[in-house]
Amino acid sequence: MHPDRALRIPPIRRAGVLRRVSAFVLCLALAACAGMRPAPPANPAPKLAVTPVAADRDLLARLLAAQFALQDNDLHGGAAGFADAAMLTTDPALSEEATRLALSVRDWPLARRALARWQQLAPRASGIVQSRAWLALGEGRTEDAHAVLDALIAKGGEQSWREAAQVLLAAADKSAATRLLERLATPAHLGGKEGNWIAISQLAFKLGDKPLSARLADAAVARFHGSEGYAWSARLALDRGDREAARASYAETLKRDPDSVRLRHGYAALLADGGDNAAAARVLARGPQDDITYTARAAYAARDNDKTALAALYRELEADKAARSGKRLYLLGQVAEMIDRRETALDWYRAIPDDDEHWFDAQMREAVVLDQLGRTGKAFDFLHQLQSESGGDSEQLANAFLLEADLFARRQRPHDAMAVYARALDTLPDDTRLLYARALLAVDQGDDAAGERDLRRVIELKPDNAEALNALGYALADRSARGDPRQHEALDLIQRALKLKPDEPAIIDSMGWLHYRMGDLDASLRDLRRAYAKQPDADIAAHLGEVLWVKGEHNEARRIWDAGRRKDANNKTLIEAVKRLTT
C-alpha cells in the first residue's frame, strides 16, 4: 500500500454531484412535460407503477434548490436538499451523495437520515460500512466506530485500510481518532507487507500521535529491514531533532537501495545541513545522475569552494553526451564559471535557445562574466539591451536593473547605482525588490533616512516581507542606545520577521544585536551563538565577538574574529568592531 495513496481523503465530489443532479433534473423535467400530453384512450392498458407527476415536480424542486445551494457554497443547504430529495426517489445514487455530503459538513442527524435511506435502497453498497464508521465517530460513539472499522480491516486488502484511514483523518476529535488507530494497528491487521506498517505509521504522524508513529516505524524496521522503513525512521528522527539517528537510518537505507535518487538527496541534505558539504556531494555522486543531482553536487562543492570537486564535476558533465537541455547547458556554464573558465562559460550560455526557460538567466550570467573579463562597457550595453527588450515582463526587467546597479556598486560607484535605481523605479515604482535594494545601498552609504523610507514602503506594500522587517528592525536597533523608544519598534519588527522565518540566521543575529543594544548581554549572547552556529559569516562573527569582548571573554572573541577574517577579510562591520574595541 503506497502511503500517500493510502492516506489520502477523497475530496467531496461536488462536480460529480452537480452532474448527477443535472441528470436527475433533466429526467424529471421530461417526466413533468410528459404529464401535459393529451389524455390516453378510453380503455388504456393496465397502469404501470410510476411516480406521480406531482411528486416528480416536488423532487425536481428540491434537487434544483440543492444544486443552487451548492453553487453558492452553501454545503449545509445542499446536503439538506439532497437528503430531502433522497426520500422521494428509489435511486440509491442520490442517497449516497446525500450521505457523503452530510458527513463532510458534519451534520450528524442529517447524515444518519441519509445513510438510513441509502442502506434501505442499497444495503450492500461498498461505501456504506465506511460511512457508518464515520458517522459513529462523529457522534462520539467510539466503541461502535471501533467495531465497524475493526470488521472492515479484518476483511483484508489495501482498500480496507485506505477507507479506515480516510475516516480517522476526517475526524473532528483527533485524540479519539488516535486512540482508535492504536487499537486497530495490530500485527494481525497490518499483515506481512512493510508498506502497510509504514503507511499506518505515517497516518499516526498526521494525526499527531508521534509516539505511536515511532513505535510502528521501529516495528517495521525490526520486522522487514527494508529501505522504506529506514527512510521513514530517518525522517522521524529528524523531526525529533536526533540527527545522529537520522544519519544512521539514511546510511542503512542506502546500503539496501543505493540507486534511490530520493534517498540520496535526503541523506545529502542532512549532511549538508550539518556542515559536511563534501560528504553530501559524495553521497550524490554515487548512483544514477540527472540534472537535479548534478546541480545539487555543484551547489555543495561551491559552498566549500572546492575547486577540485568542481573541476571533476565539470569533466563528468562534459563527458555526458546525452541530449543537452537548456538546464544542462546552463549548469555547464555555471560550473565553468566556478572553475574560472569564463570564456567557456560564455559559450555554454550562448548555446541556450532563446525560447528556453533558462535563456534569460543565461543572459544575465553572460553580463556578469563579461564584467569579470574586464569588458564592463559591453556588459552594461548588454544589460541595457535586455531592459529594452524585456517585452513587458516586469520581473525580468527588474532583474536586469538590479544586476546593473549591483555591477556599479561592486566597482565602488554607488552614485551610478543610485541613478540606476531611480531610473528603474520610474518604470516600476512599486517593485519591492528594487526598493529593498536601494534601501540597503542608502544605509550602506550613510543615508539612513532614505533607507528607512524605502524599507517602510516595502513593508507597506508587503507586510509579511521578512527581509524588509528585519532590515528596518536592525537599522533602528543599530542607531539606538539603551532606553531609546525606537528600540520598541525594532523589537516588534524583528519579532515579526522571526515569526515568518524563525530559523533565519540573519534575523536571529538582528535579535541578538538588539538585545546587546538594550543591555541584555546574556540574551544577546544566546541569540548570537545560535545565529553563528547556523551561519558563521563575518557579520555575525563581528557581533558575537563584540558581545564576548564586553563580557570579558577576550580570547574567545579574538578566535571568533579571526574566523570571520578568514571568511571575509574586508568586511566593514568586522573591521570597525575590532578597531573600536581593541585600540
C-alpha positions in Angstrom: 0.0 0.0 0.0 1.6 3.3 -1.1 1.5 5.6 1.9 0.4 8.8 0.1 -2.3 7.0 -1.8 -3.4 5.1 1.3 -3.9 8.1 3.5 -5.5 10.5 1.0 -9.0 11.6 1.8 -11.0 11.9 -1.4 -12.5 15.4 -1.8 -16.2 15.9 -1.8 -17.3 15.1 -5.3 -19.2 18.3 -5.9 -18.7 18.3 -9.6 -20.0 14.7 -9.7 -22.9 15.7 -7.5 -23.8 18.5 -9.8 -23.6 16.4 -12.9 -25.8 13.7 -11.3 -28.2 16.3 -10.1 -28.4 17.7 -13.6 -29.2 14.3 -14.9 -32.0 13.9 -12.3 -33.3 17.3 -13.1 -33.4 16.6 -16.9 -35.2 13.3 -16.4 -37.7 14.8 -14.1 -38.3 17.8 -16.4 -39.1 15.3 -19.2 -41.4 13.5 -16.9 -43.2 16.6 -16.0 -43.6 17.5 -19.6 -45.0 14.1 -20.3 -47.7 14.9 -17.8 -49.1 17.6 -20.1 -49.7 15.3 -23.1 -53.2 14.5 -24.4 -55.4 12.2 -22.4 -54.9 8.4 -23.1 -57.5 6.3 -24.9 -60.7 5.4 -23.1 -59.6 1.8 -22.4 -55.9 2.0 -21.6 -53.7 -0.9 -20.8 -53.1 -1.7 -17.2 -51.1 1.1 -15.4 -47.5 0.7 -14.5 -46.3 1.7 -11.1 -44.7 5.1 -11.7 -44.0 8.1 -9.6 -46.9 10.6 -9.8 -46.1 13.8 -11.7 -46.7 15.9 -8.6 -44.1 14.0 -6.7 -41.7 14.4 -9.7 -42.2 18.1 -9.6 -41.5 18.1 -5.8 -38.3 16.1 -6.3 -37.3 18.4 -9.2 -37.8 21.5 -7.0 -35.8 20.0 -4.1 -32.9 19.0 -6.4 -32.8 22.4 -8.0 -32.7 24.1 -4.6 -29.9 21.7 -3.5 -28.0 22.4 -6.7 -28.3 26.2 -6.3 -27.2 25.9 -2.7 -24.0 24.0 -3.7 -23.3 26.6 -6.4 -23.5 29.3 -3.7 -21.1 27.2 -1.5 -23.9 26.5 1.0 -22.9 22.9 1.7 -25.3 22.5 4.6 -28.2 23.7 2.5 -27.1 21.4 -0.4 -26.8 18.4 2.0 -30.3 19.1 3.4 -31.7 19.4 -0.1 -30.2 16.1 -1.2 -31.4 14.3 1.9 -34.9 15.6 1.4 -34.8 14.6 -2.3 -33.4 11.2 -1.5 -36.7 10.3 0.3 -38.6 11.0 -3.0 -36.7 8.6 -5.3 -35.6 5.0 -5.3 -32.3 5.8 -6.9 -29.6 4.9 -4.3 -27.0 7.2 -6.0 -28.8 10.3 -4.7 -29.0 9.0 -1.1 -25.2 8.1 -1.4 -24.3 11.6 -2.4 -26.6 13.0 0.3 -24.8 10.8 2.9 -21.3 11.8 1.8 -22.2 15.5 1.7 -23.8 15.4 5.2 -20.8 13.6 6.6 -18.4 16.1 5.1 -20.2 19.1 6.7 -20.5 17.1 10.0 -24.3 17.3 10.1 -24.7 14.1 12.0 -28.6 13.9 12.3 -28.8 14.6 8.6 -26.1 12.0 7.8 -28.0 9.5 9.9 -31.2 10.0 7.9 -29.5 9.9 4.5 -27.5 6.8 5.5 -30.6 5.0 6.6 -32.2 5.7 3.2 -29.1 4.6 1.4 -28.9 1.3 3.4 -32.6 0.8 2.7 -32.1 1.1 -1.1 -28.6 -0.5 -1.5 -27.7 -2.4 1.7 -24.6 -4.0 0.1 -23.1 -0.8 -1.4 -19.4 -0.6 -0.9 -19.3 2.8 0.9 -21.9 2.1 3.5 -19.6 0.5 6.1 -17.1 3.4 5.9 -20.0 5.9 6.2 -21.3 4.0 9.3 -17.9 4.3 10.9 -17.6 7.9 10.0 -21.0 8.7 11.5 -20.3 6.7 14.7 -17.0 8.5 15.3 -18.6 11.9 14.5 -21.4 11.2 17.0 -18.9 10.2 19.7 -19.8 6.5 19.6 -16.2 5.4 19.7 -16.9 1.8 20.5 -19.3 1.5 17.6 -16.8 3.1 15.3 -14.1 0.7 16.5 -16.4 -2.3 15.9 -17.2 -1.2 12.4 -13.6 -0.3 11.5 -12.3 -3.5 13.0 -14.6 -5.6 10.9 -13.8 -3.5 7.8 -10.0 -4.0 8.3 -10.4 -7.7 9.1 -11.6 -8.2 5.5 -8.1 -7.5 4.5 -6.8 -5.7 1.4 -5.3 -2.3 0.9 -8.7 -0.7 0.2 -10.0 -1.6 3.7 -7.1 0.2 5.4 -7.5 3.1 3.0 -11.1 3.6 3.9 -10.3 3.3 7.6 -7.6 5.9 7.2 -10.0 8.3 5.5 -12.4 8.0 8.4 -9.8 8.7 11.0 -8.2 11.6 9.2 -11.7 13.2 8.7 -12.5 13.0 12.4 -13.0 16.3 14.3 -11.8 14.7 17.5 -8.2 13.8 16.7 -7.5 12.4 20.1 -10.4 9.9 19.7 -9.1 9.0 16.2 -5.6 8.3 17.5 -6.9 6.1 20.3 -8.9 4.2 17.8 -5.9 3.8 15.5 -3.7 2.5 18.3 -6.3 -0.2 18.9 -6.7 -1.0 15.2 -2.9 -1.1 14.3 -2.3 -4.6 15.5 0.2 -7.0 13.8 -2.7 -9.2 12.7 -4.4 -6.2 10.9 -1.2 -4.8 9.4 -0.1 -8.1 8.0 3.2 -9.0 6.3 3.7 -6.0 4.0 6.2 -3.3 5.0 4.2 -0.7 3.2 1.2 -1.3 5.4 3.2 -0.6 8.6 4.8 2.5 7.2 1.6 3.9 5.8 -0.1 3.5 9.2 2.9 5.0 11.0 2.5 8.0 8.7 -1.2 8.1 9.4 -0.4 8.3 13.2 2.1 11.1 12.5 -0.5 13.0 10.5 -3.0 12.6 13.4 -0.4 14.0 15.8 0.5 10.7 17.7 4.2 10.8 17.2 5.0 8.1 19.8 2.7 5.6 18.0 4.2 6.6 14.7 7.7 5.9 16.0 6.7 2.6 17.5 5.2 1.4 14.3 8.2 2.6 12.3 10.6 0.8 14.7 8.5 -2.3 14.4 8.6 -2.1 10.6 12.4 -1.8 10.6 12.7 -4.8 13.1 10.4 -7.0 11.0 11.3 -6.2 7.5 14.7 -4.4 7.4 13.6 -2.7 4.3 14.7 0.6 2.8 11.2 2.2 3.1 11.2 1.6 6.9 14.7 3.0 7.4 13.9 6.1 5.3 10.8 6.8 7.3 12.6 6.3 10.5 15.2 8.8 9.4 12.5 11.4 8.8 11.0 10.8 12.2 14.5 11.1 13.8 14.9 14.5 12.1 11.5 15.6 13.3 12.5 15.0 16.9 16.0 16.6 16.4 18.0 13.4 16.6 20.4 14.0 13.7 22.7 11.0 14.5 19.8 8.6 14.4 18.6 10.1 11.2 22.1 9.8 9.7 22.4 6.1 10.7 19.0 5.3 9.2 19.8 7.0 5.9 23.1 5.2 5.7 21.5 1.9 6.3 18.8 2.7 3.8 21.3 3.5 1.1 23.0 0.1 1.7 19.8 -1.5 0.7 18.7 0.9 -2.1 21.8 2.7 -3.3 20.3 3.9 -6.6 17.3 5.7 -5.0 17.5 9.3 -6.0 15.1 10.4 -3.3 17.0 8.8 -0.5 20.4 10.1 -1.7 19.0 13.6 -1.8 17.5 13.3 1.6 20.8 12.0 3.1 22.8 14.6 1.3 20.6 17.4 2.6 21.0 16.1 6.1 24.8 16.0 5.8 25.0 19.5 4.3 22.7 20.9 7.0 25.3 19.6 9.4 28.1 21.5 7.6 29.6 18.5 5.7 29.1 19.6 2.2 31.8 17.3 0.9 30.1 14.2 2.2 26.8 15.4 0.8 28.4 15.7 -2.6 30.0 12.2 -2.3 26.6 10.7 -1.5 25.0 12.2 -4.6 27.9 11.2 -6.8 27.1 7.5 -6.2 24.4 6.1 -8.3 22.4 7.4 -11.3 22.8 11.1 -12.2 20.3 13.6 -13.6 20.2 17.4 -13.8 18.8 17.8 -10.3 21.6 15.6 -8.9 24.3 17.4 -10.8 23.0 20.8 -9.7 23.0 19.8 -6.1 26.5 18.4 -6.3 27.7 21.7 -7.8 25.9 23.7 -5.0 27.6 21.6 -2.3 31.0 21.9 -3.8 30.6 25.6 -4.3 29.7 26.1 -0.7 33.0 24.6 0.2 34.8 26.5 -2.6 36.1 23.0 -3.6 37.7 23.8 -7.0 39.0 20.2 -7.3 35.5 18.7 -6.9 34.0 21.3 -9.2 36.6 20.6 -11.9 35.9 16.8 -11.6 32.2 17.5 -11.9 32.7 19.7 -15.0 34.6 16.9 -16.7 31.8 14.5 -15.8 29.2 16.8 -17.2 31.2 17.5 -20.4 31.7 13.8 -20.9 28.0 13.1 -20.6 26.9 13.2 -24.3 23.2 12.8 -23.7 20.9 15.3 -25.3 21.7 18.6 -23.5 18.7 20.5 -22.3 18.7 24.2 -21.6 19.0 23.3 -17.9 22.1 21.2 -18.6 23.7 23.9 -20.7 23.1 26.5 -18.0 24.6 24.2 -15.4 27.7 23.6 -17.6 28.1 27.4 -17.9 27.8 27.9 -14.1 30.3 25.2 -13.3 32.7 26.6 -15.9 32.4 29.9 -14.2 33.2 28.4 -10.8 36.4 26.9 -12.1 37.4 30.2 -13.8 36.8 29.0 -17.3 34.8 32.1 -18.2 35.2 32.2 -22.0 34.0 28.6 -22.0 31.1 29.6 -19.7 30.1 32.2 -22.3 30.0 29.6 -25.0 27.6 27.4 -22.9 25.3 30.3 -22.1 25.1 31.4 -25.7 24.2 27.9 -26.8 20.9 28.1 -24.9 18.0 28.8 -27.3 16.0 32.0 -26.8 12.8 30.0 -26.3 14.2 28.0 -23.4 13.2 28.9 -19.8 16.8 29.3 -18.8 17.6 31.8 -21.6 17.1 34.9 -19.6 19.1 33.7 -16.6 21.9 32.7 -19.1 21.8 36.3 -20.5 22.2 37.7 -17.0 25.2 35.4 -16.3 26.7 36.5 -19.6 26.7 40.1 -18.4 28.3 39.1 -15.2 31.0 37.1 -16.9 31.7 40.0 -19.4 32.2 42.3 -16.4 34.6 39.8 -14.8 36.6 39.6 -18.0 37.1 43.4 -17.9 34.5 44.1 -20.7 32.4 46.2 -18.4 31.2 48.6 -21.0 30.0 45.7 -23.1 28.3 44.2 -20.0 26.3 47.4 -19.4 25.4 47.6 -23.1 24.2 44.0 -22.9 22.0 44.8 -19.8 20.5 47.9 -21.5 19.6 45.8 -24.4 17.9 43.3 -22.1 16.0 46.1 -20.4 14.8 47.5 -23.7 13.7 44.0 -25.0 12.0 42.8 -21.8 8.7 42.7 -23.6 6.7 43.9 -20.6 8.0 41.2 -18.3 8.3 43.2 -15.1 10.3 40.5 -13.2 12.9 40.2 -15.9 13.1 43.9 -16.3 13.6 44.4 -12.5 16.3 41.7 -12.5 18.2 43.5 -15.3 18.0 46.8 -13.4 19.2 45.1 -10.2 22.2 43.5 -11.9 23.2 46.8 -13.5 23.1 48.6 -10.1 25.0 45.7 -8.5 27.8 45.9 -11.1 28.1 49.6 -10.3 28.1 49.1 -6.6 30.8 46.4 -6.9 33.0 48.8 -8.7 32.6 51.3 -5.9 30.3 53.6 -8.0 27.3 54.0 -5.6 26.1 57.2 -7.2 25.8 55.4 -10.5 24.0 52.5 -8.8 21.5 55.0 -7.2 20.9 56.5 -10.7 20.0 53.0 -12.0 17.6 52.5 -9.1 16.0 55.9 -9.8 15.5 55.0 -13.5 14.2 51.6 -12.6 11.7 52.9 -10.0 10.4 55.4 -12.5 9.5 52.4 -14.6 8.5 50.1 -11.8 7.5 52.4 -8.9 6.3 49.8 -6.5 8.7 47.0 -7.2 9.6 45.8 -3.7 12.9 44.2 -4.7 14.1 47.5 -6.2 13.0 49.5 -3.2 14.7 47.0 -0.8 18.0 47.0 -2.8 18.0 50.8 -2.9 17.3 50.9 0.8 20.3 48.7 1.6 22.6 50.8 -0.6 21.4 54.0 1.0 22.1 52.7 4.5 25.5 51.5 3.4 26.2 55.0 2.1 25.1 56.6 5.4 21.8 57.9 4.2 19.7 56.2 7.0 16.6 58.4 6.4 16.4 57.4 2.7 16.9 53.7 3.5 14.3 53.9 6.2 11.8 55.4 3.8 12.2 52.7 1.2 12.0 49.9 3.8 8.8 51.3 5.2 7.4 51.5 1.7 8.3 47.8 1.2 6.6 46.8 4.4 3.6 48.9 3.4 3.3 47.0 0.1 4.2 43.6 1.6 3.6 43.5 5.4 4.9 39.9 5.5 8.3 40.7 3.8 10.6 39.2 6.5 13.7 40.6 4.9 12.4 44.2 5.0 11.1 43.8 8.5 14.5 42.5 9.7 16.4 45.2 7.8 14.4 48.0 9.3 14.5 46.5 12.7 18.2 46.0 12.6 18.7 49.6 11.3 16.7 51.0 14.2 18.5 48.8 16.7 21.9 49.8 15.4 21.2 53.5 15.6 19.6 53.5 19.1 21.1 53.5 22.6 19.6 51.9 25.7 16.2 53.4 26.5 15.6 54.8 23.0 11.9 54.4 22.1 12.9 53.2 18.7 14.1 50.0 20.3 10.5 49.1 21.0 9.6 49.3 17.3 12.8 47.5 16.4 11.8 44.6 18.7 8.3 44.5 17.1 9.8 44.4 13.6 12.4 41.7 14.3 9.8 39.6 16.2 7.5 39.7 13.2 10.4 38.7 11.0 11.3 35.8 13.3 7.7 34.6 13.3 7.9 34.4 9.5 11.3 32.9 9.3 12.2 31.5 12.8 15.4 29.8 11.7 16.9 32.5 9.5 20.4 33.3 10.9 20.4 37.0 9.8 17.2 37.6 11.7 18.4 35.8 14.8 21.6 37.9 14.5 19.4 41.1 14.5 17.6 40.0 17.6 20.9 39.3 19.3 22.3 42.7 18.3 19.1 44.4 19.6 19.4 42.6 22.9 23.0 43.9 23.1 21.9 47.4 22.4 19.3 47.1 25.1 21.9 45.9 27.6 20.8 42.3 27.9 24.1 40.6 27.3 23.0 37.1 28.3 20.1 37.1 25.8 22.3 38.7 23.2 25.0 36.0 23.6 22.4 33.2 23.4 20.9 34.6 20.1 24.3 35.4 18.5 25.7 31.9 19.3 22.7 30.4 17.7 23.0 32.5 14.6 26.7 31.9 14.3 26.2 28.1 14.6 23.8 28.3 11.7 25.8 30.7 9.6 29.4 31.5 10.7 29.9 34.6 8.4 31.9 37.7 9.1 29.0 40.0 10.1 27.7 37.6 12.8 31.3 37.0 13.9 31.7 40.7 14.4 28.6 40.9 16.6 29.3 37.8 18.6 32.9 38.8 19.1 31.9 42.2 20.4 29.5 40.8 23.0 32.1 38.3 24.1 34.7 41.1 24.4 32.3 43.2 26.5 31.7 40.3 28.8 35.4 39.9 29.3 35.9 36.7 27.2 38.7 38.3 25.1 40.3 35.1 23.9 37.1 33.6 22.5 36.3 37.0 21.0 39.6 37.0 19.1 39.1 33.4 18.0 35.7 34.3 16.5 37.0 37.5 14.9 39.9 35.5 13.3 37.5 33.0 11.9 35.4 35.9 10.5 38.5 37.4 8.8 39.2 34.1 7.1 35.7 34.2 5.7 35.8 37.9 4.6 38.9 39.9 5.4 37.4 43.1 4.0 34.1 43.0 6.0 33.5 46.6 7.2 31.4 45.6 10.2 34.1 43.3 11.4 37.0 45.7 10.8 35.2 48.5 12.6 34.3 46.4 15.6 37.8 45.1 16.1 39.4 48.5 15.7 36.9 50.2 18.1 37.3 47.6 20.8 41.0 46.8 20.7 42.7 50.1 20.1 
